């Protein structure tokens, strides 16, 4: 990932925030020179600098036979930035851009098909997401009909070796431009634009504390 110094984020709490927002990753592996991509919900766990992801594929997914090096991507909010929002738009000949947050995790992927471990992943994912839709479904391990369905999936464990966080939030602009962009994004109807504004304001607040 192209990562200019101004946009590099080093606090892993920023990764926690992206994972809380949306634990649905893009998982990329390569075999025989050909990339394979899946889009998957995951269980996220961080212990200090260590990050582990757990999830599952459909057994028929070609990636379910992959293990070894992999890239997992968390996608944060993103938003278009109009050059008309910059106070110095004419003097500096400003042009459009895009603000966003993203995390790339390079690491090692392993697979498993142990029945109890698979049930724990399915149950963990349901605990994570059922409440968000007003549901209360849980995986009942004692039910034979539910356990039989586990044969249709393969579990994975991803352990991160390298984490790159890119928070491109107008840090390469004067503070007046950044404040103006954050205000404009906060006023937009698109939720992701408002989330991007909130990230911008967080970063500006952190910087002001360090001054």
N, C-alpha and C positions, 0 to 999 in steps of 0.2 A: 504494500500500500504506500502510495506517495504521501509522505508525512512531514511537511515543513515544521520546523521547530516551534513556530508560533502557535500551531494547532495541536501540538502533542500534549496529551493529558497523562499524568503519571499517578494520580491518586486512584487506587482501585475502588474506592467508594463510588467513583464515577461509573465504573463497570457495574457495581451493584445496582446503581440507579437504572442503568439501561436494562439490566436483567429483570428488575422489578417491573419496569414499564412493559416489557414484551419479551417473554421467555420463548420466543419462536425464532429459531436460528436458521441460517443457511449453512449447510455442512457440505464441504467440498473435499473429495478424495481424487487421487489420480492412480490409474492402473494402466500399464502398457502405453503410457503417453496420452491417455484419454481421460479427461475430467468427468467425474460423476457428481451430480449436485442433488441434494435433497433439502426439503424445507420441513422443519420438525419442531414440535414443542419439546422442551427439555426441563429437567430438574437441575437447578443451579446451586452449587455449594462452593463457598470460598472460606478457606481457613488460612488467615494471614495472606501470604503471597500465592498460595496454592488454590487453583480453581479446577473443579471437576463438574462435568456435565453428564447427565444420564438421560437416556431416552430409548426409543425403539423404532425400528422400521417394520413395514410389512415384509414378510419373509420373501416375497417375490421381488422386492426391490433389489436391483443388482448391487447396490451399495452395502447390502446386508452381508455380503461375503468379503467386504474390505476390512482390513485392519492395518495399523501402522500410522504413518504421518497423515494428518488431516488439518483442515482449516475450518474453524467455526466462526461465523459472523453474527454479531448482534447489531440490529439496525435500530438506531434511535430516531428521534424526530428530525424533520428536515423541512426547509422552507425556501421559497424564492425570495430574493432580495432585490428590490427595484433601485436603480441608481438615483431615482428621484427622491429617495428618502435621505440621502446624504446632504448635510448642510454645505459641504464643499464640492457638490456635484459638478459645478461648472469649472471652478478653478482647478480641480484635479482630474477633470475629464473622466468621471466615474462611469463604470459599465455594470451591467447586471451580473449577479453571482448567485450562489446557493449556499446557505448555511445548513450544517447538519452535524450529527454525532453518530459515530460508528465504532465498533470494537472488533478487531481481528485477533482471534486466538489460534495460534499454531500449537499443535500438540500431538498426542498419540492416542489412537483410537483402538479399543479392543471390543470384542463382541461376547455375548453370553446368551444362553438359552435355558438356563436354570429356571424351573417353574416358579419357585418362590421369589427369585430376584426379579423376574418379569412381572409378577403380580405386584411387587412393591413399587415398580416403576409406574405401572398403570394406575395403581391406587394413589401414588404420590401426585401424579399429574391430575387426577380427578380432584384431589384435595385442593390443589392449587387453583383449579379453574371452575369447579362446580359452583362455588359461592358467588363468583362473578356473574353467573347467569341465573341465580336464584335456585340452584339445584342442590341436591345432597347425595348424589349417586356415589357409592363406594364399591370397590372390588371385593366381593365376598369369596374368599379363598376356599371356603368349605363347599361351595357350589361346583359340582362336576361340570355343569354346562358352561360356566364361566372359565374354569381352568382349561377346558378343551380348546377354547378360543385362543389361549396363549400359544398354541402350536402354530398359529398363523403369523407370529411376530418374532423378531430377533432383537435382543437388547444390545445397547452399546454404552460404553463408558469412555469418556473423552477427558484426558488429563492435559491441561495446558502447560506448555513449556515456555511459551513466549506470548506476551500480551501487548498489543499496540492499540492505543485509544486515540482516536482523532476527533477532536471537538472543534470544528471549523465555525467559529462564532464571531467573525469580524475582528479578531484580536489584532490583525494587521492594520487596523484603521484607528484614527484619532478617537478619543473617548466621546467626543460630540457625535460622531457618526454612529458609534456603537449604541449610544443611548437613544438616538433617533430611530435606528433600525429596530431595537428592542421594543420601543413604544409602538411603532407601526405594526410589527408582528403580533404584539399583544392585542391589537385592535382587530385582527383578522377573524373571520368566521371559522376558518379551518383550525381544528384542534391542534394539529401538528405544528402549525405556525405559532400558536400560543405557547406550546411546550418549548419550542425553540427559543422564544422570547424569554421564558423562565430560565432556561439554561444560560442564556446570555447574561441575564441579570445576576445569576449565581456567580458566574465567572468574574463579573465586574466587581461584585461585593468581595469576593476572595482577594482580588487584586488590591482593592482599596484598603483592606485590613493589613496587607503586606507592605503598604507604603509608609 
